[in-house]
Amino acid sequence: MDHSVPLPTDRGYPRAAAGLGNDRTADWLCGAREIDELAVRPTARGTGLAARLLEAVTADAPEGRAWLLTSVRNGRAMAFYRRHGWTQATHLSPDGKGIVVFLVPRHPARSLAPLHL
């Protein structure tokens, strides 16, 4: 794996890298498929559409490696990802703000993610 390929330095990426550390960021995220945005209309919530969309965009992820960032303030999204087998790879910041990284259920590093506190 090429450890010289950094994540971008804008948006939540520096916080994700700080939460994972350089080695895990390079091993787990770089070169993997990132899910940038997922949204469904309120009328589609609860229909399984979001889960089907996630499955469709991650089905052919390289080596089963896909991930996403979400805000710690979005409890509904965090609960959704957990229900669908995604693994939270970073802990919440002490101030309860920021972002968390989730790994797709097939990600080979998901068993290496720290347990929730």
C-alpha positions as CSV (number, residue, x, y, z in Angstrom):
1,M,0.0,0.0,0.0
2,D,1.3,3.5,-0.8
3,H,1.6,5.3,2.5
4,S,2.6,8.5,0.7
5,V,-0.9,9.3,-0.5
6,P,-2.4,11.6,2.1
7,L,-6.0,12.5,2.6
8,P,-7.1,16.0,1.5
9,T,-6.5,18.7,4.1
10,D,-10.0,20.2,3.9
11,R,-13.3,19.4,5.5
12,G,-13.2,16.7,8.2
13,Y,-10.2,14.8,6.9
14,P,-7.6,16.2,9.3
15,R,-9.9,15.3,12.2
16,A,-10.4,11.8,10.8
17,A,-6.6,11.3,10.4
18,A,-6.0,12.6,13.9
19,G,-8.5,10.2,15.3
20,L,-7.0,7.2,13.5
21,G,-3.3,8.1,13.4
22,N,-1.1,8.2,10.3
23,D,-0.6,4.4,9.9
24,R,-4.3,3.5,10.2
25,T,-5.3,6.4,8.0
26,A,-3.0,5.2,5.3
27,D,-3.9,1.5,5.7
28,W,-7.6,1.8,6.2
29,L,-8.7,4.9,4.2
30,C,-6.2,5.8,1.5
31,G,-7.1,4.0,-1.7
32,A,-10.5,2.8,-0.3
33,R,-13.8,4.0,-1.6
34,E,-15.1,7.0,0.3
35,I,-18.9,7.6,0.6
36,D,-19.1,11.3,0.5
37,E,-22.8,12.0,0.8
38,L,-25.9,9.9,1.4
39,A,-29.3,11.4,1.7
40,V,-32.8,10.3,0.9
41,R,-36.0,12.3,1.0
42,P,-38.0,12.1,4.2
43,T,-40.7,10.2,2.5
44,A,-38.2,7.5,1.6
45,R,-36.9,7.0,5.1
46,G,-37.7,3.6,6.5
47,T,-38.2,2.0,3.1
48,G,-34.7,0.5,2.9
49,L,-33.6,2.8,0.1
50,A,-30.6,4.2,1.9
51,A,-29.4,0.7,2.8
52,R,-29.7,-0.4,-0.8
53,L,-27.9,2.7,-2.0
54,L,-25.0,2.1,0.4
55,E,-24.8,-1.5,-0.7
56,A,-24.8,-0.5,-4.4
57,V,-22.0,2.0,-4.0
58,T,-19.8,-0.2,-1.9
59,A,-20.4,-3.6,-3.5
60,D,-17.4,-3.4,-5.7
61,A,-15.2,-1.4,-3.4
62,P,-11.5,-2.2,-3.8
63,E,-10.7,-5.2,-1.5
64,G,-14.0,-4.6,0.3
65,R,-12.6,-1.3,1.6
66,A,-15.0,1.6,1.9
67,W,-15.6,4.2,4.6
68,L,-17.4,7.4,5.4
69,L,-17.4,10.4,7.8
70,T,-20.4,11.6,9.6
71,S,-21.0,14.3,12.2
72,V,-21.3,13.3,15.8
73,R,-24.3,15.6,16.0
74,N,-26.1,13.4,13.5
75,G,-27.3,10.6,15.9
76,R,-29.8,9.3,13.4
77,A,-27.1,8.7,10.8
78,M,-24.7,7.1,13.3
79,A,-27.5,4.8,14.5
80,F,-28.3,3.9,10.9
81,Y,-24.7,3.0,10.0
82,R,-24.4,0.8,13.2
83,R,-27.7,-1.0,12.4
84,H,-26.4,-1.8,9.0
85,G,-23.2,-3.3,10.3
86,W,-20.8,-0.4,9.7
87,T,-18.0,-0.2,12.3
88,Q,-17.2,3.1,14.1
89,A,-13.4,3.4,13.8
90,T,-12.8,6.6,15.8
91,H,-14.1,7.7,19.1
92,L,-16.1,10.9,19.8
93,S,-14.0,13.9,20.7
94,P,-14.1,14.8,24.4
95,D,-16.2,17.9,23.7
96,G,-18.8,15.8,21.8
97,K,-18.1,17.7,18.5
98,G,-16.6,16.7,15.3
99,I,-16.7,13.7,13.1
100,V,-16.4,9.9,13.3
101,V,-15.2,7.4,10.7
102,F,-17.2,4.4,9.9
103,L,-15.9,1.3,8.0
104,V,-18.1,-0.7,5.7
105,P,-19.0,-4.2,7.0
106,R,-16.7,-5.9,4.6
107,H,-13.7,-3.7,5.4
108,P,-10.8,-5.9,6.3
109,A,-9.7,-3.6,9.2
110,R,-13.1,-3.5,10.9
111,S,-12.0,-6.0,13.6
112,L,-9.0,-3.8,14.4
113,A,-11.1,-0.7,15.2
114,P,-11.1,0.2,18.8
115,L,-14.0,-0.8,20.9
116,H,-16.5,1.9,21.8
117,L,-15.9,3.6,25.1
